[in-house]
């Protein structure tokens, strides 16, 4: 079997989508499946991860050649909103465009049940829910006390530390994060991740004016680190993962955080119906509600440990080994007909 595993705009896209593609290629390597990153319709399968115009073109070519097309549904119109400058304007035609683009696939891979429900409204193409998964090796060292001490010192943080790992976007709950920090001045909040949507020089022009304003007006106990080279250091420094995002297709950073045994405090959105409030996380919908949940964990180390250990157990089914078997099974089903 040989797979054409194409990721349009690969050099420009960062974050969870890029990590998902890296995870898929790690799975291909682990299972000894040959692949090319070029769009090649002579391969046994064309697997597309970003339905830009070139991917649409190659999907059409593959269909004419009789090559099965797999498309990962990383984008929806809803998660496009409040992501970068002009994204709300672009989100309006995004839905009709994705209806057409996703309709070119033989199978759509949806990273969560919520994502499948959304994409069901776009097209009736068959779908399989396969998590983006997470690579535990990426987090090696998160439990190293020296790494924790280094990151606490670098960003002048006093534990217990409330933290997030994500691109700094309004959609990710930026305003809620800042206002919660403002309401809890005795606690250190830190957000690890790119300050603009793509990183790099051009990415600064994509950062919305509202995101800039919120970051610049954040209180002293709320730190934005920008990109960090060793992400394990972020998970080493943090004690409570605070993820007030408004919309996610899955949220890989949440899986990573849970796997390290820290308790998550998340917004009560459909994506996280699979998480049990009070057992594997705490859920809320407002700054006051988040403040109450965070305070309960800040003041009670035993409760942090109880929820954190349950959260860690919950993520075992999202490791790359498990997710990889599901993706390879899909490929074999398509090739074997």
N, C-alpha and C positions, 0 to 999 in steps of 0.2 A: 504494500500500500504506500502511495506517495500523496502527500497533501500539499496543496498550494495554500499557504497560510499568510494571507495578505492583510496588512494594516495600513490603510491609507492615512497620510499625514503623520506617519509614525514619529518623525523627528519633532513634530510640534506638540503632540499630545502627551501630557504627563498625568500623574495621579493614578487613580484606581483603574481606569481603562487601560493605561499602559501596563500596569502591574498585572491585570487580568491576561493580557496578551503574553506577557513574560511567563505567567503561570502555565498558560496553554502550551507554550513552546517547551517549557520544562517537562510537562507531561509527555509531549511527543518524544523528547530525548529519553526520558525514563522508560518509555515503552518501545524504544527502538523503531519508531515510525519515521520514515524519511520525509522531509518536507523542504519546501522552498519558500522564501518570503516574497517572491515575485508572483504576480498574478499569472498563473499558467493553467489554461483550461485543458491541457493535455494530462494534467494530474488526475488522480482518481477522485479527488474531492477539492472543490474550491471553498475555502473557509474565510469569510470576510468579517472584519471587526470594526469597520467604520464605514457606513454607507454614504460616502461622498460620491461625487459624479463619476470618478474613475471606477469605484467599486460597482456602481450601478452598471456602467458600461461592461465591465468584465463579467458581472452576473448574467447579463443578457447574452454575452458570447458563450458562457458556460452552458446556458440552457439550450442554445442552438447546437452545441457540441454534444449534448447529452451528459455533461458532467454534473453530478449532484452539487448543489450550492447550500452551504451552511452559513447562516448569518447570526452573529451574536447581537442581541438587542440592547446594546449599551445605552442607546439614546431613546428618550421619549420627549414629546413636546413639553411636558410638565417639568421634567428635570432640567430642561434647557433654560427655564425662566430663572431670573435673578442669579445668573451664573457669571456673567461678564458684561462689559459695556455693549449695549444694543441687543443683548440676548433676548430681552422681552419682545423686541420688535421682530426678531428672526423666529421666535417660537411660534408665531401665528401661522406662517406657511409650513412650519416643521411637521405638523401632524399630517396634512395631505401628502407631503413629500415622503414621509416614512411609510405611509400606507402603500404607496407605490413601490418604494425601495424594498421594504420587507416582503412585499408580495412576490418578489423575484426569487425568493429562497424556496428550497425544497423542505428545509427544516430550520426553524428559528430556535436558538438557544437562549433561554431567558434565565437570568441569574437568580430570580426569586419568584415565588408564587404571585406576589404583588405585581411584579413586572409582567408576568404572563397575563394577568387580568387586564392590565393596561393595554398590552399589545394585542390582546384578543379583540379590542375595539378597532384596531387598525386593519387586521387581516385574518382570514381563516386558515392561513398556512399552518401545518402541524408544528407543534412546539414541544420542547422538552425543557424542564427546569433543571439546570445544572449550575450550581453555585460557582462563582468566580474562585472560591476557595482561598486559602492563605498558605503561605510557605513558612512553616515554623523556623526554618533555617535563617530566614531573613531577620528573625528576632533574637538570634544567638547573642547572649551576653546581657539580656535585659535584667537578669537577676544578679548581676555582678555588683556588689556593694560599692566598688571603686568607680564603676561607670555611673552609678546613681549619684555618688558624692560629686563626681566631676560635673554632671549636668545640673545638679542643684546649685553648685557654686557658680557655674558659668552664667546661669540666668537669675542668680540671687533669689532662689526659691526656698521657702520654709515649708516642710511637710506638715500635715498631709496636703498634697498638691492636687488641685483639680485641673485636668488637662484635656486637650483635644488634639487629634492628628488628622489634618485635612487641608486642602486648599482653602484659603480664606475667602469665602464667598457668602453673599447674603443668604443664598439658598441653604447654606449649611447651618443657619441659625446664628449668624454673626451678631446681629443686634441683641438677641436674647443672651448670648454668651457675655457680651460686654455689660449689659444691664444687670445680669446676675452677679457679675464680679463687682459692679458698683454697689450693689445691695449687700455684699458680704466683704467689707473692706479688710477684715481680719484674716482672710484666706487668700492664698496665692493661686491665681488662674494663669495658665499658659497654653498657648495655641501653637503647635508645631506645624509648619507647612508653608508652601509658597504663598506670598502675599498677592500674587496675580495669577490669572487662570492657567498660564502655560509655563511660567518661569521664563528666565532669559530676558534679553533686551526688549524684544517686541511685546512680550507679555505685559509689560507695564502699561502699554496703551490699551489693554483689554480690561484693566481693573476699573470697576465702576466708581463713579465719584462718591456714591454712598458708602461703598466699602472703605475707600480712603478716609472718608469723614469719620466713620465708626472706629477705625483703627487709631486714627490720630487723636480722637477724643476719649479713648479708653482710659480708665483710672489707673493709678500707679500700680495697683495689685494685679493688673491684667497685662501679660506680656505676649507679644507676637514675635516669634523667633525667626520667621522666614524659613527657607529650606534648611534642613539639617542633613549632613552627609550620612551619619550613623543613626538611623531611625530607632535602633535598639535603645539608644540613650534616652529618647523621649519616653519610651515605655518603662525604662528604669526609673526615671524621675517622677512619673505620675502615680498617684494613689487612687484617684477616682476619675473614670473616663466620662467626660461630659459631652454628649453628642446631641445638641438640640436641633438637629437638621429638620427642615420642613419637607424634604422630598429626597428619597434614595431609591435606586433600583436594587441595591443590596447593602453597600457600605462595608467595604473590605476592612477598613481601619477598625471598625467595631469588632469584627471577628478577631482581628489581631489582638486588640486590647483584651477581649474576653479570654483569649487563650493564655494570657499572662497572669490571669487570676485577679485582675482588678474589677471592682463592681462598676457596671455602666449605669449612667443616668441618661435616659433618652426621651425624645419626644414621642408621644403616643400616636404614631402614624401607622397606616395599614401595613407598611413594609415589615413592621416588627410585631405583627400579631403572633408570631411564633415564639416570642419571648414572654415569659410569665412575670408580670409585675409583682414585686415583693419576693420573688424567688431567684430569678436569673438576672434581674435588673430592677431599677425603679423608673417609673414613667411619670411624666407630667406634661402640662400644656402651656404653662405661663411662667413668668419670671418668679412670681411668688411660689408657685408649685415646685419649680426647680430648686428654689432656695430652701424650701422645707425638706426636699429629698436629699439635697447635698448636705444640709446641716445634720440630718440624721446619720449620715455616713461619716461625716467629719468627726462627730462626737462619739462614735461607737466603733472602735477598731474591730471588735468581734463581729459586728454586723457587716462591716466591709469584707472581712474574711469569709463569712458565710455566703454572702451573695457572690463574691468573687470566685469561690471554689465551684459553686453551682454553674456560674457562667463559663468557667474553664471546661467543665465536663460537657456542656452543651455544644462546644465548638469542635468536639472530636470528629463529628461527621462532616466537617468542612475542610479537613486537611487535604493537601494535594493528592495524597495516595487514594483517598476515597473519591474525590471529585474526578481524578484522572481516569479511574475505571469507568465512570459514567460517560465521559467524553469519548473514550476509545470504543466503548460499546456502541455509541451512536455512529461513529465512523464505520465500524464493521457492519452494522445494520444497513447502512447506505451502500457500501461496496458490495456486500453479499446480495443486495436486492431483497 
